[in-house]
Amino acid sequence: MNRYITLFLLLCFLISCKNKELINKNTKPILITKVNPFIGTGGHGHTYPGATTPFGMLQVSPVNGIASWDWCSGYHYSDSITIGFSHLSLSGTGIGDLADILLMPTNKEFDLSITPNSRDRLAYKSKYSHGNEIATPGYYQVFLEDSGVNVELTTSQRTAYHKYTFKQNEQQSVVVNLGFAINWDKATKSAITIEDEQTISGYRFSEGWAKNQKVFFVAKFSKPISHSKLYSDGIVSDTKSSEGMKTASQLFFKTNNNEELLVKVALSSVSIANAKDNLEANGFNFDAVKKDTESIWNNALAKIQVETPIDSLKTIFYTALYHSQLAPVTFSDKNGQFRKENDSIIKADNYTAYSTLSLWDTFRAQQPLLTLIAPHKVKDIIKSMLAYYETKKILPVWTLYGNETNTMTGYHSIPVIVEAYLKGIRGFDAEKAYEAMKTTMMQDERGLAYYKKYGYIPYHLQDESVTITLEYAYDDWCVAQMAKALGKEEDYNFFHERSKAYQYLFDNETGFMRGKSDDGISWNEPFDPKYSNHREHTDYTEGNAWQHSWFVPHNVEDFIKLHGSNTIFTNRLEQLFTENSKITGDNVSVDISGLIGQYAHGNEPSHHIPYLFNKAGAPWRTQYWVRHILDTQYNTTPNGLSGNEDCGQMSAWYVLSSIGLYPLNPASGEYEIGSPIYEKTTINLSKNKAFNIIAKGVSSKNIYIQSATLNGEVFNRTSISHKEILDGGTLHFVMGETPNKSWGLTKTRGNNE
């Protein structure tokens, strides 16, 4: 009998161990606890702390009410006053807009007939303390000191949820202000209608960065509205509706011995009817929505998992991965409809339309990151860009709420499309996409007429001529690769030849790309490589010659030959990082930040530069400088970003570089090897497939790669292909304190075909 008891107990033990093993395998780590949304809300990061879902339509977030550069998102950590909570926010842009449909809970009645242009005259504003403020993925909370109201916010993809907790027996009221604007935004027409005792609706039309922004909304409250006051351009309305340029309302609710007031809000670019359709019908279950959104975020963050004993590195990484998935944002309604800038309404059939496409920034690392962690989103982003193309027969540059802002240089929707196609992402019309790319690069707008005539843009004919020429050259190379993939040989030859435009602007005597006259000989004089003049009478966009002379990602081998040799090239590269950081000029671009020598990590044109050492036979210098940037340009404080977040690019650089990879030329399908900082990284490609990166012995001192294997085979090159990653397996590095100058010198696959 004892024998059977022993066997039974042993069997129970084995089953218990097996169950624990299954639980451990099936339970995902709670990664949202590693995210700090306040990172980047200070300094010039321009991020917001409010609640959203991955690529969600709504970003419900506090608004400080200041119109200034560092308040581009509506919020800055240095502030301690709020005027309400809006439903559209920008993450890390250098231009401010949105902050639409503003709600503010309060416990007093106010005269809203005054329509102030600054927050100082807003009577319902409130102080708050960061000690009574919480932000996690999908959730935001703050205590309003002046009214004693505790505010909690969460959101699903298309519906925002507010929970206001008042003090016992306090008057419960909500101010709705559609006239107040920040930064570049200005209301042109708005309306509020009280539809029934629990519902209001309306719209806000505005112009600013987005020239034709139309936001329709519906808000439903958990309690009946006992009475209300509506205002139109400062005049009280005696009806249940108000319409004018600037409208506002104050709504009052009975306490009913219940201190909580809940609100849910939905928006649409199309109509109030569509906003109502977007509004979730499942009551006011705030906690359930919060829990669902947290689960969605946890799954999104689990796409890449890192292992390190250093908690701060986990916080920086997962916050960066979080910021990398805030934009672009959902723009189409539940029924697929969305508004274009010409006011036409179209329907996204079998895809989600996206806007807030910060392509000058995101084509570099954020979009490549999405090809790894969200390829289905990339397909829909491309279909969205092709829908925008139909308006003017030009691919988008920088879209905001369906509007083309034409912000920044180049047409970098092109590398996004080509990268996706060459990486095997399908589901969009490749021939249509090629037509859009070719048509865009053959039209005459934005300097292309000069580019086609001279082969480059002469400096005296258009500002920022050097930057624009270099970026058009890269876009041309990308079009050539798509032409080649589609069997269009004549087009391939044409665009490939034109992609050598950088050769016209390289001055071998100085080693810089310089502005050249239309005579093909004369340089722009006098020349100071440290000189910056922000966006006017300059050859460089938001920078100087030091920062903009390195953008030839599509033909680095030829670029090095222009310099003369690997040694000359790497010496000049090294000088970029060690030169003194003085920037000259009377109108220096504020975007030049995060300086290491003249390298400016706070702005995107510098992001690929440290990886150029790989191409010149000095990969240990890439390893050194990448690790130096990782260590010095990111931290866990609100000032933890050295420049604008720019819709995920600044963070995506960290995500990819910290795991040891970077797409120097995104459309090549290759990732350069840098210096991984985690002991182990797992990229979860699918349910049953992963790619692992192991860095044995890595530490703050052990930053250099000594040797490497890929799936057990010797790996002695400085790049790895997207296909190799998608195949799964393990890239294993052995790290050390001193450079191994012989590692990685095997000739890598070229990208200058």
N, C-alpha and C positions, 0 to 999 in steps of 0.2 A: 504493500500500500504506500509506504514512504517513497518508494521508487516512482510510483505514478504521480504522487503529489509533487515530487521534485521536477518531473518532466512537465507537469502542468504549469508550475511556477516559471520554469525556464521558457515555456512557450509564451506565457503572458509577458515575460520580460522582453522576448524577441519582438512580439507584436507591438509592445509599447515603444520600443526603440524604432521600429519601422514607422509607426504612426508619427513619432516625433520627427523622423527624417522627412516624411511626407509633408508635415506641417512646415518644417523649415524650408523645404523646397518650394512650397506653394505660397508662403507668406512673403510679401514684398516688404522691404524695409520702409519705415515711415520717413521718407526723405524730405517732406515738406517742413519738418522740424529743423532741417539744416539751412533753410532759406531765410534770408533777412532782406525783405523788400525795401528797407530804409537805406541799404547800400546804394549810392548814386543819387540820393535825394539832396545831398549837400554838394558843395563845390560847384563844378560845371557839369555834373552828371545828367541833370534834367530828367530824372526818373520820377515816377509817382508811386505812392505806397498803397493805393487803393486796391479794390477787389476786381478780379477779372478771371476768365478761364483761358486756357491756351488758345491764342488767336481769336479771342471772343469778340463779339460785337460791341459789348459794353465794358467800360472801364470806370466803375463807380468809385470816386475818389474825392478827398477833401480839396477845397479850393481856398487858398489864402487871400486871393483878391488883389494881388500885386501884379502890375503890368511891367515886367522887367525880364531881361534875358535869362536870368537864373530861375525864373518862375515859368519857363516854357511849358512845363507839365501842369501848371496851376498850383504847384506845391514846392516849397523849399524848406529844408530841415532847419534853417536858421530862423524861421518864422514861428510865431506862437499865437496867431489869430486866424480864424477861419470865417468865411462868409457863407459856407454851405457845402453841398456835396453834389457834384455834377456826374454826368453819365458817359462823357467822352473825354479821353485824355491821351496825350502824346507821350511816348516813352523815349526820352533822351534826345529830342530833336533840338536843333539850334534855332528853330523858329517856333513861335508860340501861336496856338489857335485852340479851337474846341472849348472845353469846359461848358458844354451845352446842358440845358435843362437842370437848373440849379434849385435844389431843395434844402431848406434850413429849418430844423425843428426849434421851437422857442416856447417860452412860457409867458410871454407878454404880448400885448397888442401894439402894433407900430403903425405909424403913418407912412405909407409907401408912395405917397404922391410925389415925393422928391425922387428924382431919378439921377442919382449921383454918378459921376464918372470915376470916382475913386472910393476905396473901401472906407476911408476915414469918416464919411458921412452916412455909412450904413449903420443904422441904429441896432440892427439885430445881429451884428457880428459878435463873435465870442472868443475869448481867450481859451487856450488849452495848454496842457503840459505834456511833454514827451513821456513823462512818468506815468501818465494815464492814457497812453496811446499804444496800440498793438497792431502789427501788420504781419500776416502770414499769407501764403498763396491762397487766394480766394476769399480772404476775410480781412476786414479792417474795423478797428474800434477806437473811439476817442471819447473822452468826457468833456463836455462843454461847460466851462466854469461859470460863465455869466448866467446861463439858464438852468444849470444843474441837470442837463439832459445827457444821458449816455447814448451814444450813437454806435450802432453796429451795421456793417454793410457786407453783403455777399452777393453772388450773382451766378446765374447759369449762362449758357451761351448767348441768349437773347433777352433775358429778364433779370433786372436788378432787384434786390431785396434790401429794404431798410428796416431796422428795428430801433425804435426810439423808446427809451425807458425814462419816464419823467419822475420827479419826486411825488410823493403821495399828496393827493388833493391839489396838485398844481394844474394851472390851465395848460391845456395841450393844444398846440398850434403848429402849423407848418407854413413857412413863407416859400412861395414859388416865384422865382425871378427869372424872366426870359430876356430882360433888357441889359443886364450887367454883362460886360465883356472884358476880357483881358488880352494883353499883347496886341497882335495884329487883327484881332476879331472885332466886328462891329455888327450889331443887330440891325437888320433892314426892315423886317416885318415879323410880327409875332402875334399869337392869339392863345387865349385860355378859355375853355368852356367847362362849366360844371355840368356834367352829363346826368348824373344822378347823385344820390346822397353819399355814395362811396367812390365815385369815379370822376376824374377830370381828364381832359384831353386838350390837345393844341398843337402848335407848331412854332418853330423858330427858324427864320431865314436869316442868313448872315453872309457877310463878305469879309475876307481877310486873306490869309494864306490860301485857303480854299475860296475861290471867287464866287462860287454859286453853291453855298451849303444850305440844304433844306433838311431840317430834322423835324419829324412828326413824332408825337409821343402820346402815351396814355399812362395814367397813374391810378392805381386802385388802392384804397385805404381799408384797413381792417375794421374801422369804426365809421359810423355815419358822420357826415359833416353837419355840425349843428348850425353854423352860420359862416358867412364868408364876406370878404371884401375884394373886389376886382378893380384893377387900375389899368388905364390905357394912356400912356404918355403923360402920367401924372394926374389924370382925371379919373375920379371914382365912377365906376359903371354901376348903374342901377339894375342891370340885367344879370343873367347867369353866364354872360360871355363878354369878353373884352378883346379888342383887336387894335393894333397900332404898331408903331415901330418898336416901342419898348412896353411890354405888358408885365404885370406882376399880380400876385394874389396872396392874401393871407387866409388860411383855412383854419377853422376852430372845431374842436372835437370834445364830446363829453367824456369824462373820465370813466364813468360806469364802474367805479372802484377797481379799475384796471389801469396800472401805470404804463402799460406797453401799448404803443401804437406802431403798427406795421404797415409798410407801403411796398408795393411792387410796381416796377416801371419798365415799359418796353418802348423801343424807338423804331423808326423806319425812315429811310430816305425817300420813300414813295408816297405814303399816305397814312392818315390816322387809322383807316381800316386795316392796313397792313400791320401797324403798331399793335392794334388789338389782337390781330392774329398771332403776332409774335409773343404776346403776353401769355405766360403759362397759366393754366386754369386750375392748378392744384392747390388752391388756398394760399395760406400765408405761413407755410411750414418752413420758417427761416432755418432752423437747425438742420432739417433734412437736406435743404438745398446746399447749405454750407458743407455738410458731410459729403454729399455727392461731388461737389466741386473739389474738395480736398482729395477725394479718391481719384478724380480725373487728373489733378496736378501730380499726385503721387505716381500714377502710371506714366505720365509724360516725363517726369524726372528720372524714372527707373530705366529709361532708354539707355542711359550711360551711368554705370555705377563705378565709383572709385573707392579704393581702399588705402587709407593712410592713418597713422596714429595721431596726426595733427588736426585737431578739430577746426582750427581757423581755415585750413585749406579746404576742408569739406564745405564750410560755410561759403567761402568765396566761389567754389566750384558750383555748388547747387544753386546759389543765387544767380550766378552767370548763366547756368542752364535755364533757369526760370526766366530771366530777362531775355534770353534768346528766343523765347516762345510767346512773347507778348504781341509781336507784330510780324507780318501784316495782320490786319483785323478782319473779321467776318463783316461783309458789307451787304450781302444779299439777304432778303427776308426769308421767313419760313417757307413761303410759297415760291421762292427763287427770284423774285423781282428785285431790281435795284435801279437807282437813278444815275444817269450819266450827266456829265457837265453841261451838255446841250439840252438837258431836261427831258430827253427821251427815256422811257422806261423799258427796260429789257428784262428777260428772264434767263437766269442761269439754269439751263437744263442739265440735270445730272452732275452738277458741280456746285461748289460754294464759291461765290465771288468774294474777292478780297480787295481791300484798299489799304492805305498807309504803306505804300511801297517805297521805301527809302533806298532806292536801288544803287545810288552812288556809293552808299555805305555797305549795304548788305550783300552785294554780289561778291564781296571779297571773302567773307567767312561765314556769315549767318546763313545765306542761302546754301552754300556747300554743306554746312552742318545739317540743314533740314533734309538734304538728300540722303543722309544717314539715318536720321531719327524720325523723319516725317515725310517720306517720299510722296505719299498720297496728297499731302498739302501742296507740294511743289507742282504737281500736275494741275491742281486747281488754280494756283497762283499764275501759272502760264496761261491757262484758259481765260483768266481774268484780264491779263495783259493784252491778249488777243482781242477781247471784247472792247477794251479801251482803244485799241488800234483802229477799230472801225470808225471812231468818231472823226479823226483827222488824218487817217492813213499814215500815222506815225506811231511807233511804239512808245509807251509811257516812259517818262523820265523820273518823276516823283509824284505819285498820286496821293491825294488826301480827300477823303470823303467823296470819292468819285471824280474829283477835279484834277486836272493836270496842272501842277504848280510850276513846272519847268525849272525846278530848283536843282542846282548843281550841273555838272558837265557830263558829256558823253551820253550814250544810250545803253545803259547797262542792264536793261531788260534782255539785251542780246546775249551776253555771256550766261545769264541765268537759264535761258532757253536752251542754248547749245550745251551747256554743262549737263542739264537734265537729260537731254536726248542722248548724248554720248555715254552717259552713265546708265542708259537702259530704261529710263523713266518714259512711259508711254501714256496713252489716254488723251492726247491732244493731237490736233491735225498738224503733222510735221510739215507738209507742203504749205499749208496756210502760214505756219510760223516762219518758214523760210521766206515766203513772199513778204511778210511783214518786216523781217530783218533787212532784206535786200532793198525794199522800198524805202525804209527809214534811212538807210545809209546812202541812198542815191538822191535824196531830196536836198533842198538848199538851205533849210533853216539852221539856226544856231551854229553858223560858221562853216557848214558843210559846202556851201558854194565856193568859198575860198580854198577849203581843203581839197576839193576836186580840181580846182584850177591850178593850184601851185604845188600840190602834193603835201602841203602843210598849211598852217594858218599864219600869215604874216602878222607880226606883233602890232603894227600900226593900223591894221584893219579891224582887229577885234581884241578886246581884253582877254586875259587868261589864255593866250594863244598857245603857250607851251603845254600846259596841262590838257587843254582840249585836244590838241594834235596827238599827244601821246595816248589819250584815252580813245580817240577815234581809231588810231592804229590798232589798238587791242581789239576794239569792237570789230574792225575789219577782219582781223585774224580769226575771230570767232565765227563770223559769217563764212569765211573760207572753209573752216572745218565742217560746218553744216552742209555747205555746198558739196564738199568732198564726200560726206556720208550719204548724201542723196544722189550722188553720181552726176553732179553738175560741174563738169571739168572746166569749162570755159569760165564760169563764175568763180570757181576755186582759184584759178590762176590770176584772175583780175583782183580779187580781194586779198589774196595772199601777197601779191606784189605791192598793193597799196598799204598793206600792214607794216611796211618798212619805213613809214613816214618819219619815225623817230630818228632815222639816219640824217635827215635834213637839219635837225636841231642840235645835234651833238657837237659841242666845241671841244675838240681834243686838247687844245692848249690849256683850257681851264678844268676840263673833266665834267662840265655841267651841260645840261640841256638849257639852251638859251633862245630868247626871242630873235627871230630873223626877219629881215625886211623882204619885201616882195621881189627885190632884185636877186635873191638867192645867194647873196654874198655878205651883206652888211648885218652885223649883230646889233642888238639894242644896247646902246651905250648911254651913260656910264653903267657898268655892271658891278653889283654888290650881291654876292650869293646869299647874304644874310638879310637882305632887304625884303620887307613885307609891306604891301599896301592892300588893305582888305577889299577885294572884289572890284577894284576900279583902277584903271591906269596901271595894270600889272600884268606880268606874263604868267603868273602862277595863281592857282585857286587856293585861297585860305592857307597860304604858306609862302615859302621862298625857294630859291634854286637848290639849296641843300636838300630840302624835303621832296622836291618834285622831279629830281633828275634821275630817278631810279625805276620809273615805271615802264619797263619793257618785259613784262612777265612772259610774253609769248615767244621771245627769242633771246634768252639770256646769253646763250653762247655767242651770238653775233654782237650783242651788247658788250660783252667782255672784250671781244676783238676790237671794237671801237676804242676801248680804253687802252689797248695795246697788249695786255697780258693779264694773266690771273693775279700776278703780284701787284701790278699797278692798280687793278680793280679792287683787290682786297685792302690795299693800303688806303685807297680813297674811301672805301666803305668803313674801315676802322676809324678814319679821321672824322667821318660823320658822327660817330658815337663819342669821340673824345674831344672834338672841337669845343671851344667855349660856347655857352648857350645864349649869347647876346643876339637879340633880334633887332635890326635897325629899321628906322622909318618912323613917320609921324602918325601913321594909321595902321599899326600892326594888327594883324588878324587875331582876334581873341581866341580863335580856334587852335592857335599854336600853343599847345599845352602838353604836359607830360614830357618835358624835355630831358633827354639824355644826350648831352652834347647838342647837336642840331637835329637829332632824331626826335620827332614829336609824336609820341604814342597817343596823345590825346586827340589826334585827328587821323582819319582813315588812310590817307595816301602813304603813310609810313608803315602800315601794318605788315606788308610783305617783305620789307627791306632786310631784316636780320636773317631771313632765310636765303638770301642771295649768296652768302658765303658758301653754302652747299654746292652751288653751281660753279664755284671758282676754286674748288679743291681745298677748302678750309672749313669743313663741317664743324670742327671743334669751336670755331668762332660763332657759328650759328648757335651752337649749344650754350656757349657762354652768354651771349647777348640775349637770347630768348629767356634763359633762366633769370638774368638780371632784370628783364622787363617784368616777368611774372612776379618777382619778389618785390619790386619797387613801385609798380604802377597800379596795383590792386591791393585793397585791404578790406577789413570787415566794418569800417566806420561809414557814416553817411558820405564822407569824402572818399569813398573807396574806389572811385573811377577817376582817371586822370583827364577825362574829357567827356564830351557828349556821348551818351549811351548809343544814340543813333539807331533806335529801333532794333537793337540786338547785336549790332556789329562789334561794339567794344567788348561785350560779354562773350560773344562767339569766338573772338580771338583767344580769350582766356580758356574757354572750354577746350578748343582744339589744341592750342599750344601746350596746355598743362598736361594733356594726355600724350603729347609727343608728336602731333601731326599738324600740318598747316597747308592749305591749298594756295601755294604761291601763284599758280595760274589755275584758277578754278575750272575753266573749261577743258583743261588737259586731262582731267580725271586722275591726276596724280596728287599725292600729299607729300610734302617735304617732311623729313624727320628732324625734330628739334631736340628738346631735352625733357623727357617725361618727369613729372614730380611725384607721381603716385606709385606705390608699390605694385598695385594692380588696377587695371581699368578693364571693365567689361562693357563692350558695346553690344547691346541686345538687338540683333538684327531682325529676329522673328522669334516665335514661340520656342523653336527648337534649335536656333542657330545664334552663335555669338562670336565676336572677335575680341580676343583678350590681348592686352598689352601689359607685360610684366617688366618691371624695372628692378632687378635684383641689386640690393645694396644702395638704392637711391637715398640721398639725404641732402641737407642744405649744402654740404661740401661735395658730395659725390654727384656731380652734375654732368660728367662727361661719359659718353658711351665708349666702353672698352671693346665690346663685341656684341653680336646679335645673331639670333636664329629666327627663322620663320617656319613654323611647323616642323622644328627639328633640323632644318637645313640651314647652312651658313647664310647669313644675310649681311652683305657688305656693300650696301648702297644707301644713298641718302633720300630715296623716295620709295613710296609704295603706292600701288594703284588702287582705285576704288573697287575694281573687280576682285583684287586679292583680299580686300577687307570683307566684301560681300560673301566670298567663299567661306569665311569663317576660319577659325584657327587661333594660333597664338604667335604673337611677335614678342620675343624674349630678349630684353637688353640686360647686359651686365654693366653696371655703372661704377665709375671710379672718380678719384679726386683730381687726377691729372689727365690731360688730353691724350688720347690715343690717336696720333696724327696719321696713322695708316688706315684707321677704320673709315669706311664709307667712300673710299676713293675709286671703287669700281665705277666705271662710266655708267651713268644712269640713262634711262630711256630719254631721248630728246623730245622737245615739244615744239620744234620749229619747222615741222613738215609743211 
